[in-house]
């Protein structure tokens, strides 16, 4: 019974991650959602239905969940640390803690 609770939690977590990827009104139409739902329904009685190992379907689901979470985290990190384009020489020097020497005033 504990294994089925873990699988149900895994299923819910997968759907939560898919909701973050797709808008709510388009989630049920997405191929990823339909595939995950179909696989969990086909293998809800036993994971050995297709002569697979007992943990193979759970492993595939956890791998896909890890992929979705990693993509989301990558997008967050990319948006936080993406470059702002070309920097001036002075702003690049200030970024690493250096100061440019002052130019002497030109007097005729």
C-alpha positions as CSV (number, residue, x, y, z in Angstrom):
1,X,0.0,0.0,0.0
2,X,2.9,2.3,0.7
3,X,4.3,1.9,-2.8
4,X,0.9,2.9,-4.3
5,X,0.9,6.1,-2.2
6,X,4.4,6.9,-3.5
7,X,3.3,6.3,-7.1
8,X,0.2,8.5,-6.5
9,X,2.4,11.3,-5.1
10,X,4.8,10.9,-8.0
11,X,1.9,11.2,-10.5
12,X,0.5,14.3,-8.8
13,X,4.0,15.9,-8.7
14,X,4.4,15.2,-12.4
15,X,1.1,16.8,-13.2
16,X,2.0,19.8,-11.1
17,X,5.2,20.3,-13.1
18,X,3.3,19.9,-16.3
19,X,0.9,22.6,-15.2
20,X,3.9,24.9,-14.8
21,X,4.9,24.3,-18.4
22,X,1.5,24.5,-20.1
23,X,-1.3,27.0,-19.5
24,X,-4.2,25.5,-17.6
25,X,-6.7,25.5,-20.5
26,X,-4.2,23.7,-22.8
27,X,-2.8,21.2,-20.2
28,X,-5.3,18.4,-21.0
29,X,-4.7,18.8,-24.8
30,X,-0.9,18.6,-24.5
31,X,0.8,15.4,-25.7
32,X,3.0,15.1,-22.6
33,X,0.0,15.2,-20.3
34,X,-1.9,12.6,-22.4
35,X,1.1,10.3,-22.5
36,X,1.8,10.5,-18.7
37,X,-1.9,9.9,-17.9
38,X,-2.1,7.0,-20.4
39,X,1.0,5.3,-19.0
40,X,-0.1,5.6,-15.4
41,X,-3.6,4.3,-16.2
42,X,-2.2,1.3,-18.2
43,X,0.2,0.3,-15.4
44,X,-2.0,1.0,-12.3
45,X,-2.8,-2.6,-11.7
46,X,0.8,-3.9,-12.0
47,X,4.0,-2.6,-13.4
48,X,4.8,-6.0,-14.8
49,X,1.9,-5.9,-17.3
50,X,4.4,-5.6,-20.2
51,X,7.0,-7.9,-18.7
52,X,9.0,-5.1,-17.3
53,X,10.8,-4.9,-14.1
54,X,8.9,-3.9,-11.0
55,X,10.5,-0.5,-10.7
56,X,11.0,0.4,-14.4
57,X,7.9,2.4,-14.8
58,X,8.5,4.3,-11.5
59,X,12.1,5.0,-12.7
60,X,10.9,6.4,-16.0
61,X,8.4,8.6,-14.2
62,X,11.0,9.9,-11.7
63,X,13.4,10.6,-14.6
64,X,10.8,12.6,-16.4
65,X,10.0,14.5,-13.2
66,X,13.6,15.3,-12.7
67,X,13.9,16.5,-16.3
68,X,10.9,18.8,-15.9
69,X,12.2,20.3,-12.6
70,X,15.6,20.8,-14.1
71,X,14.3,22.6,-17.1
72,X,12.3,24.9,-14.8
73,X,15.3,25.6,-12.6
74,X,17.5,26.2,-15.7
75,X,15.0,28.8,-17.0
76,X,14.9,30.6,-13.6
77,X,18.7,30.7,-13.4
78,X,19.0,31.8,-17.0
79,X,16.6,34.7,-16.4
80,X,18.3,35.7,-13.2
81,X,21.9,35.7,-14.6
82,X,21.5,36.4,-18.3
83,X,23.8,39.0,-19.7
84,X,22.6,42.6,-20.1
85,X,24.5,43.2,-23.3
86,X,27.8,45.0,-23.8
87,X,29.2,46.9,-20.8
88,X,31.3,50.0,-20.9
89,X,34.9,49.7,-19.9
90,X,34.2,51.6,-16.6
91,X,31.3,49.4,-15.6
92,X,33.3,46.2,-16.4
93,X,36.2,47.5,-14.2
94,X,33.8,48.4,-11.4
95,X,32.2,44.9,-11.7
96,X,35.6,43.3,-10.7
97,X,36.5,46.0,-8.1
98,X,38.9,48.1,-10.2
99,X,38.9,51.8,-10.9
100,X,40.0,53.4,-14.1
101,X,42.7,56.0,-13.8
102,X,41.5,59.5,-14.2
103,X,42.4,61.2,-17.4
104,X,44.3,64.5,-17.1
105,X,42.4,67.6,-18.2
106,X,43.7,69.0,-21.4
107,X,44.7,72.6,-21.0
108,X,46.1,74.6,-23.8
